[in-house]
């Protein structure tokens, strides 16, 4: 299958590399240097329109709703093949995908929203959780693409994938906060942080957050696998959605405040979201 990948950042680049094992892949990125690292396995395009010419599947992995709307334009849709599948795998607000699905339909293009969870490690390993919104027929047609990237689940109509991702991000952020605060408590009480983390592994407090992000906290290595700025973007979108639905989510409100302060007041945006642990020290 001819696949175009628009956006080759932290997640898009390893996803494109995995797709290129099976499919004919063309990539585009706003900063062309980020795409050129894939030149050994992918064709590099100079524009989104050039990337999708004759593409049977177009994957967008862009930073936010504004960028996604700017790239997935009528000109881009017109360049893809008839009945091409457009898959937005970036994290945006659900309404963005509902609007873009209508635009795609006007060009006889199918559309799925399919944000992912699993971070850079999941992208490299092809082990992403793929949260999909759309119809069953399009989901089934996209199976050869999803098979390269991880485990897809169809959750409902267009927008359902983004809602599921926002719910996922509430769990991720809140658990990161809980692990970080518990580690600070343990250290303040005289525990060795690494030994404390190891002692909890296999117990009720165990999780992938304790495993992966806890290790980052112990090492003090916050090289981004998931940027705090992206975490805040998702939390903000989740809070807007909750407000629109009349939901009161006090834990989520608290963790959103923490990430907002870290990103906006402590230069934390480009650090891994496990750096919430660092924020606890900075604020005190």
N, C-alpha and C positions, 0 to 999 in steps of 0.2 A: 504494500500500500504506500502511496505517496503521502507523506506526513510533513506538515510545516509546524515548527515550534516557534512561537513568538514570545521572546523573553528567555534569556539564558543566564539568569542570575544563580543564586545559591541552589535553587531547586531545579530551575529549567535546564541548566547545563547537564547535570547527571541524568535527568529524565531523557533528554535528547540523545545522550550517549547510549542509554539502554535501548531506546527505540531504534537506533541505527543498526543494532545487531540484526534486526528482523526486517525493518522497513527502509524505504528510500526517504531520507530526512533532509529537509532544508531548514535552516535556522536564521532568525533575525534577532538582533538586540539593538536597543537605542544606542548604547555604547558598543561600537562594532568590535572593539578589542575583546569584550567579554564573549563574543560569538566565535572569534577566530581560534580560540582554544579548542574548538570542535572541528576544525578544518580537516583533521585526519579521518573523520568518519561522516561528516555532514557537509552539505553544500551551504556556503555562506551567502546570504542575500543582503542587498543594500537597503531594502525597504520592506515593509510588511506586504505590500502588494506584490513585489517581486518574489517574496518568499512563498506566497500561496498560489502562484500561477500553476494551474493543473492539480493542486492539492486535493486529495480525496478526504483528508482529515486535517483540520487546523486546530492546534492546541495553543491556547493563550495562557501564559504563566507570568502575569504582569503584577506590578506592585500594589495597585489599588483600583478602585472603581473608576477614578478619573482617567488613569492610563488605559484601562481596559476599554472604556468607551471611546477614547481617542484613537485606539488602534483598530478595533473591530468596526470599521466604517463600511459604508455602502461600496466604496471603491475596492476594499479588501474582499468583501463578500462576492462582488462581481467577478473577481479574478479567479476564485476557486472553481472547481468543477461543479457541474449541475448535481444537485442533491448531496453536496459535500457535507460532512459532519463538522460542525464547529463545537469545540469543547473548551469551555473556560475552566481551567484547573487552578486559577488563582483565587484568592479569598477576597470577595467583595460583598457588598450588601445584596440581599436577595432581589431587590427591585431592579438593580442593574442587569442581572441576568434575565429577568422577565422581559425587560424592555429590549434587550439585545436578541432574545429568542424571537420576538415579534418581527424585528428587523430582518433577521435571518430567514424567517418563514416567507417574508415578502420577496425574497430572492430564491425561493425554493431550496433553501439550505436547512438542514436539520441542526438542532442545537441541544447541547447538554450542559448543565452546570455540574462540575465534578471537582470541587476542591479536595485537597488531600491532607492527610495527617501522617506524621512519621518523620518529618524533618529531613535534613540532608542525608542522614544515615539510611533512612527508609528509601530515599530517592536513589542512592548509590546501589543499594541492595535489591531494588525492585520489590520492596516490601511495604509500599505505601497503602494506607487505608484510603480508598477512593470513594467519596461520598457523592452520590449521583442524583441529580434531579432531571426528569425528562420522561419521554415515553419509552415503553418496553422495546419497540422495534428499533429505535435509534440506539438504545443501550446495547442491544444484541449486536447490531452492526459495528459498534465500537469495540467489541470484545477483543479483536486482535491487537488493538492499541493498548487497552487496559491490561491485557495479559503480560505485557512487557514491564509494567510499572508497579503492579501490586494487586490488591484484592478489592474489586469494585462491588458496591452495594447500591441498588436502585431504591431510593427512599421515598419517592413521590414525584409530583410534577415539577416543572421548572421552578427553581428557587429552593426546593427541599434540600438539595445538596448544601447550599450556602447556610441554611438554617441549621442543618446538622453540624457543619463546621463551626459555626458560632457557639453552639452548645458544647462541642468538643473543646473549644478554646477556653470556655469558662472552667471546665474540669482541669485542663492543663495549667492555666494560670493560678487557679485556687490551690491546686496541689503543689505547684512550685512554691507558692507563698507559704503553705503549711510546712513543707520540708525545710525551707530556708529559716523560718522562725523557730522550728523545733531544733535545728542544728545550732542556731545561736543560743538557745536555752541550754542545750546539752554542753556546749563549749563553756558557757558562763558558769555552769555548775561543776566544771572540772573534767568533763569527758574529752577524750581524744576524738576529734570529728570523724576521722577515717574508721576508727574502731567502732564508734557509735553507729555509723552507717552500715558497716558490715554486720553488726549485731542484729540490726532490724531486718536484714534481708531474709526472706522466707516467713516472716511474721505477718500479722495483720496490717502493719504499716508499709509493707513492701509494695513497690510499684515500679514501673519503668521510669517515673520521675525520680524516685529515690535512687534508682540504679544509675541512670545516665546523667541527670541533672545534679543529683547528689554528688556524683564523682566530680563534676565540674566545680561545684561549690568547695569541696575538699581541696581540690588542686588550685582553686582561684583562677582557673582558665575559662574566660568568658568569650573566647573566639566564637563568633555567631554561627550556630547551626540553625537557630530560629531567632531573628532579631527582635529586641524588645520593642522597637518601633512598630514592627508588624504585629506583635502581640497586642500592643495598645490599639492599633487600628481595628483589629478584630473585636477587642473588648468594647471599644466605642460603638461599633456596629451592633454588637449584641445588646448593649444598653439601650440604643435607639429602638431596636426591635422589641425588647421587653417593654419599654415605655409605650410603644404603639399598641401592644397587646394587653396593656394594663397590668403587667406583672411586676411584683416587688421582689427583687433579688438582692438581699442585703449583703451576702458574702461576695457576690459578683461586683457590687458597687464598691466595696472596700478594696478589693484587689485591683479594680480599675483605677481607683485613686492612687494606689501605690505605684502602678506602672506609669501613670500619667506624670506623677511627680518625678520619678526616676528619669523618664525620657525628656521631659520639658525643663527640669530644674537641675539635673545632675548629669547631663550629657551621656545618658545611658542608651540612647536609641539604637546605636550600632553594636551594642554588646548583646550577647546571648541572653534570652529571657531568664536563664538561671541566675543572672546577675542581680535579680531581686534580692538575693543573699547579700550582695555588696551594698545595695540601696539601704538595707537595714542598718548597716554601719554608717553610711554617709549621712543619714537623717539624724543619727544620734551624736 
